[in-house]
């Protein structure tokens, strides 16, 4: 099958590459000539484990191609995916200008029937708007389908190639058959392709992400309560996670969720609720709690240093919003950097993948270390913002000899309390008792 993917961001590049892996001929379109040129030269523009192997194999085989020309990119395509950004506006609503702009262009250049697929996360009713935008100028038949992505950064290739389910919103039998054929190689083990109407598909994506954000936030609230009540959140997590009705995933407490999806999607669903005059109280609480959770450890670090951080140097391990990605969108580390600097502290940072992205946002306001241990040299304390595997079993003796104070503020609960006590650290974590050396 010949496929076009408009947009080579995270979703577009992963989707295009994975579809080419199943034998389709894919052309990815992007308006950024530098990005397209880089991709043509075989250089990925995002970091995602496992993607590089598929990318190299399919570009060499001629199944994966790139262009800046929309007309060239959709030539002969049976399915055209719109994987374009939908950034949040000031009121939290998703901005559809990129999607509707491309839809308007498509209507002018479509030569044959095609299925136009909204792959981006979009509000309820977007398929109708895209249909209207294309129909203004279209001289051929087409169908608009909602097909939300459920990709987790860091494991996106596995998520795409072995999906739990595929959601397709369409009421067209013609489009349904094409989408069923397209996804057949990915659901051979029996996981379902769930067909529904377009509005329900659009709502499904927001509902899924908002529910997971709510689950994370609930566990953070439990962790905060555990600290006051003298309970251990790790025990609570295990106790409720073994209940099959609840499940083990998304129960790890920490310093809040970030990234490109949860913050934006929760806001957008809240905006949709307000448009339909519905007061979505749980969602409002999720956003409020998560905003506060990101800098939860700031009062603890200020208290440790007697309320004065001026002249103190704080080392930060982890900048990405989660491990195995270079994505720093809404990352808690950025909020803590801002709070630390506002309090007069100097900040030294290290992350295995996200350093360049942070340099583009923060610039020279912080110092960038070449290694996790270099970041500690002469620092007054260590704060852990991201649970990268390399941080899980560090050389604690090296940490001790590098820091001025044997103190760790762990926003991801990486270390066992008894080990921290045994090694003589003062150790603060989330939802567990503080260890005082």
Protein Blocks (a to p, Z undefined) as FASTA:
>chain_A
ZZddehjafklmmmmmmmmmnopacddddfblklmmmmmnopafbdcehklmmmmmmmmn
opaccdfbfklmmgopabdcddddddddfkopacfklmmmmmmmmmmmocbdcddddfbc
cdehklmmmmmmmmmmpcbdcdddddddfddehilmmmmmmcfbdcdddfbfklmmmmmm
mmmmmmmnopacddddfklmmmmmmmmmmmmmmmmmmmmmmmmmmmmnopafklmmmmmm
mpmknopghpagcebjedjklmmmmmmmmmmmmmnopacfklmmmmmmmmmmmmmmmmmm
mmmnnopaghiacddehjbfbehiabfghiaklmmmmmmmmnopacddddfklmmmmmmm
nmmmbccdfbfklmmgopabdcdfbfcfklmmccfklmmmmpmbdcdddfkopacfklmm
mnopacddehiacddZZ
